Amino acid sequence: MTYLDFEKPLADIEGKAEELRAMGQKGEGVDVEKEAAALDKKAGALLKDIYGTLDPWRKTQVARHPERPHCSDYISALFTEYTPLAGDRAFGDDHAVMGGLARFNDAPCVVIGHEKGNDTKSRIEHNFGMARPEGYRKAIRLMDMADRFNLPVVTLVDTPGAYPGKGAEERGQSEAIARSTEKCLQIGVPLVSVIIGEGGSGGAVAFATANRIIMLEHSIYSVISPEGCASILWKDAEKMREAAEALRLTAQDLKKLGVIDSIVTEPLGGAQRDPKAAMDAVGKQIAASLKELSGLKRAELVKDRRQKFLDMGKKGLG
């Protein structure tokens, strides 16, 4: 397992427990299970203490954990008969965005999401989840299809933001993001969005302008990254801890502000410690949200979504 900086004390304890069990398996004539069990108990208590007091910056680190389940993992776990669709019918296919037709709980739907990749090769292939204009235009094409065939849309958001490269800007990055956001507001079918890791800037909003927005407990959703905010406000990227606090980017703060609708509790230690349990919990919340929206007519769905965003900012932290 990959441990974050603040998890180092936990790594030491769990490492010692593993070493003891390895010694026992080698048959070195020592009974280590009792001592290893005691270390497990100590590690569990420390894990509970660490994750019970996470500040916004530490939550940001957890949201970026390389072993958290990614979009492709959720699609494999929660959807069946997934048929990927590629390309924007204008320039090419963007591997940072994946999507297609699928079944959720045996009902047809369209699923779209950012894919970061899980190793060096795949992360480069998927551009670390940073979409280019063709990625957003692919999403628009898929949402148009969903609207035409009256299929609900589920989006899985996990991106540090849209790709800021020269080529992306030349091909109309900002226009593509705006069109995708506009399309989210226009479609007359249920749209449920889940922030599974990072929800960064307009790159996330373009997928998450939804009827219902769900966030995992340790995910983040913000107009800018803490490092970017610190660079602008303090001219110092090392002020990211202060920026994370000021941005109100945690699921808990955003729920109070009325930006999101529900929070999915993660397994103790984050989704990366028990991906299956985390994905199952997300699946239940998606199902509940789709059921809640299923009785609404097309005009009511559009009105509900529009009103949701008009109402944002009216709630305070109390």
Summary of the structure (lengths in Angstrom):
residues: 318
radius of gyration: 21.0
end to end distance: 38.5
largest distance: 72.8
contacts: 1080
relative contact order: 0.12
helix: 53%
strand: 16%
